[in-house]
Amino acid sequence: MNENPTRARKGPSGGRRPSPGLNDLSSGDTGTVATSEDRMAALESRLDQLERTSLRARGRSMLDRMMPPEASQHFRNAGREQLMGVRAIVDFWIRRIDDSERRSTSSRETIDIE
């Protein structure tokens, strides 16, 4: 069979499977979450847990677990070096503009026509 992998997966009864950790209330399943009030309380608890930590803090925590501190220091230094390179380019062009303005004002001559 050539089944489309983007289709929703179906459970043994042929219908859609509920989200992990949440039971399908319409099927009459009496698992860990029996009522819609319990389901709402569970969802609100999960939402509260997610909102307590910011996305940046969660990302930083994941990077801290994956990357040793030395690597983090190297990447920070590399980012600083890149910024210093951009600064050198900007300074170069500022000096070039200043030099061209000085040259253009000193070599210009006004001629009066009668």
SULJO-V689287 format. One record per residue. N is the residue number from 1. PSI is psi in radians with two decimals (NA if undefined). Layout:
# SULJO-V689287
n->{N | N}
psi->{PSI | PSI}
This chain:
# SULJO-V689287
n->{1 | 2 | 3 | 4 | 5 | 6 | 7 | 8 | 9 | 10 | 11 | 12 | 13 | 14 | 15 | 16 | 17 | 18 | 19 | 20 | 21 | 22 | 23 | 24 | 25 | 26 | 27 | 28 | 29 | 30 | 31 | 32 | 33 | 34 | 35 | 36 | 37 | 38 | 39 | 40 | 41 | 42 | 43 | 44 | 45 | 46 | 47 | 48 | 49 | 50 | 51 | 52 | 53 | 54 | 55 | 56 | 57 | 58 | 59 | 60 | 61 | 62 | 63 | 64 | 65 | 66 | 67 | 68 | 69 | 70 | 71 | 72 | 73 | 74 | 75 | 76 | 77 | 78 | 79 | 80 | 81 | 82 | 83 | 84 | 85 | 86 | 87 | 88 | 89 | 90 | 91 | 92 | 93 | 94 | 95 | 96 | 97 | 98 | 99 | 100 | 101 | 102 | 103 | 104 | 105 | 106 | 107 | 108 | 109 | 110 | 111 | 112 | 113 | 114}
psi->{2.47 | 1.55 | 2.45 | 2.11 | -0.24 | -0.13 | 2.68 | 2.46 | 2.54 | 2.56 | -3.09 | -0.48 | -0.04 | -0.28 | 3.12 | 2.55 | 2.51 | 2.88 | 2.61 | 2.33 | -0.14 | 2.31 | 2.67 | 1.90 | -0.49 | -0.38 | -0.06 | 0.25 | 2.28 | 1.15 | -2.44 | -0.52 | 1.78 | -0.57 | 2.85 | -0.51 | -0.73 | -0.71 | -0.78 | -0.73 | -0.72 | -0.74 | -0.73 | -0.62 | -0.78 | -0.71 | -0.75 | -0.72 | -0.70 | -0.64 | -0.35 | -0.67 | 2.42 | 2.84 | -0.69 | -0.73 | -0.70 | -0.70 | -0.73 | -0.72 | -0.74 | -0.76 | -0.66 | -0.59 | -0.51 | -0.50 | 2.34 | 2.72 | -0.57 | -0.72 | -0.71 | -0.73 | -0.71 | -0.77 | -0.67 | -0.76 | -0.68 | -0.71 | -0.70 | -0.74 | -0.67 | -0.76 | -0.67 | -0.59 | -0.74 | -0.69 | -0.72 | -0.68 | -0.78 | -0.77 | -0.71 | -0.82 | -0.56 | -0.80 | -0.71 | -0.72 | -0.77 | -0.76 | -0.72 | -0.60 | -0.71 | -0.75 | -0.69 | -0.57 | -0.54 | -0.43 | 0.05 | 2.41 | 2.40 | 2.27 | 2.18 | 2.33 | 2.30 | NA}
